[in-house]
Amino acid sequence: MSRIDREARMRELIAWDDRYRLGGLTVAGMDEVGRGPLAGNVVVACVMLPPDSAILWVDDSKKLSESRRERVYEEIVSQAVYVGIGQCTPAEIDEMNILEATRQAMRQAAAQVPADVFLVDAVTNLRLRGREEAIIRGDATSYAIAAASIVAKVTRDRQLVALDREYPAYGFARNKGYGTAEHIRALKEIGPCPAHRRSFIGHFVENGRG
């Protein structure tokens, strides 16, 4: 994508958010990472950027390379009015199910963010202290949600790299907890570790030690 196209894409995302700023309302974006993996926390970021923010490469985190995400993450954090992080552990996910764990992590992330409007990627019924707008494919639609998707993704990926050092057999640094062939093979051979979501992996470890 050329710089001209990249700038046009950024303006498109910003324009979506600007419609919520009518009357001087402040806007935050919120997104989660980690609903689908077999291991690790579900992580949520709630990001409030100043209204004049224009970071060129803010977009859906899945569209960016790992190195690009890391650089844009630093720009977002340096510019942000506020960044809130919420997360639920594998044990909490097993206890309450992934949707409710995601909602709980979102409430944690948004608890101290001083926004009037929360733009959320798809999830509803959060009971936040502000107006909630659930947006389907929000990370590809809203500048604030896209920024939150990058912060959440980088935060969780760093956690999985750390878990890989503690439990190297599963390849967490490479697969980020997703059910790759390497990961499933390790589950079958040695069973789960404490970072695994037991409710997600039962059929993978029938013959393992878990």
N, C-alpha and C positions, 0 to 999 in steps of 0.2 A: 504494500500500500504506500503510495507516494505521500509526501508531507502534506500536499494540498488535500488529498483524500482523507488523511488522518485528521487534519484540522476540521474538515467538514463533518467527520464522524463525531469528533469531540463536541462540536457545536450542536449537533443533533441531540446528543445525550444531555447536554446542559439545558437545551431548550425545553426538554421534557420536564425537568425539575423546576424550571422557572415558572411554569404555570401554577405551581403550588406556593410560590412566594408572593402571591398577590396580597396586598395589605400588609406587607412587611413580615409575613410569617417566616419562621426559620425552619429549615428542612434538614433531616438526617436520612441516610440510607442504611439499610440493614440486610445482610445476607449471611447464609450459613455455608459451611463446607464440612463434608464428612457424614452425610446421612447414609450413604451406601456402603462404605467400607466394612470389612470384617473386624477391624481393630482400630483402636485410637478413639479420641474424644470427637464428639461433634462440636465444632467451633463456630461461633457467631461473632461478627464484627458489626458495630454500629458506628458510622462515621458521619460527623458533621463538619463540612468544609465551608469556608467563607463564600459568600455569594459570587465573588469575583474570581474564584478558583478556576483555572483552566490548565490542567495537567494533560499534556498532549496524548499520552498513551493510556489514560484511564479508559478501560473497557472491560467487558466480561473477562474474568481472570482466565477462563479456559482458552481464550483466543491469544494469550500472551505466552511467550516462552518463559521458562523458569528464571533465566537471567533478567529478562525484561520485567517480570513481576517484582523481582527483588529491588530493582532500581526504582520502579514506580511506587512500590510500597514506601520507600524512604521519602519520596516526594510527598506522598499523601500524609504520612505521619508528621512531616515537618510543617505542612500547611494547615493541618486540621485544627479546627476549633476544639474538637473533642473526639476521642476514639474510645469506645467501650468494647471490651471483650467479654463474652460469656461462653461457657462450655459445660458440657456434661460428660462424665466419665463412662467407660463401658459398663460399669456396674449400674450406674444410674439409667443408662439406656436400656439395659436388661430389665430393670425394675419397672420403668414407666412406659416403655416403647419409644421408638425413635421420633415419632411426631411430637409427643409430649415433651421429650427431652429437648428437642429443637426449640419448642415454645419456651421452655424454662430458660434455656441458654439465651434466647432472644430477650426475654425480660431482664436477665442479668446484664446483658450488653447495653440495653437502653436505659437502665435504671437511673443513671446520672447524666445522661446526655440532654442538654438544655434545648431541645427542639420542640417546635409546635406541631410539626407534621413528620411522621415516620413513614418513609417509603420502604416497603418490605417485599422481598422476593417471594411472592406467592402465599406465604403463610398468613393465616387469619386468626382472629380471636385471641390476641395477645394481652388485651386489657392494659395497654400502656397509658401513661399519663400524657396523652396527646392524641391527635388524630392519626389513625392508621390507614394507609392505602396499600393494599396488597396488589402487586403488579405481576402478572404472569410474564415469565422470562425477564424479570426486572433487571437482572444483571446485564442484559443486552439492550435495555431500554432507557434506564435512568443513570445519570452520571454518579449520583450519590450511592446508588446500590452497586454500581460497577466498582466504585472505590472500595466499598465495604467488602465486595467479593475478593478483591485483591488482598486486602488486609487479612481477611479470614483465611484465605488460601495459604499465604506465606506463613502466617502464625501456625497453622496446623501442619504444614509441610515441615517446618522446623521441629515441631514436636515429634514427628515420625522419624526424622533423621536421628534425633536423640534416642528414641526407642530402639532404633536399629543398632545403636552402640550397645544397648543393654541386652537386646535379644536378637543377635545377628542372623539367626537361622532362617528368619521369615522374609528377609529382604525388604524390610519396611522403608528403608531409604529410597529404594527403587519403586516399590509398588504403592507406597503411602497408605498401606492397609487394605487396598483393594484385592479382590480374589483372583490374582494372577495364577498361572499354572505353578510357578515357583512357590507362591504362598500356600496354595492348597496342598501341594505335595508335602511341604513342611508340616502343615497341620495334620495330615494323615500319618506322617512318620513319627512325629514327636508330640502331637497334641498342642493345645493352646497354651499361651502364656497369660499373665494377668492383664495384658493390654487388649486381649480379645473380647469381643462381645459374644457371650455364650449363646444368646438368643439368635445370633446370626449364623453360627457355625456348627450347630449340632450334627447335621448330616455329613459334614466334612470329617468329623473326628470319631465316627462310629468304631473304627478300628485303631484309633490312636489311643494315647494314654490320658486324654482329657476327659 
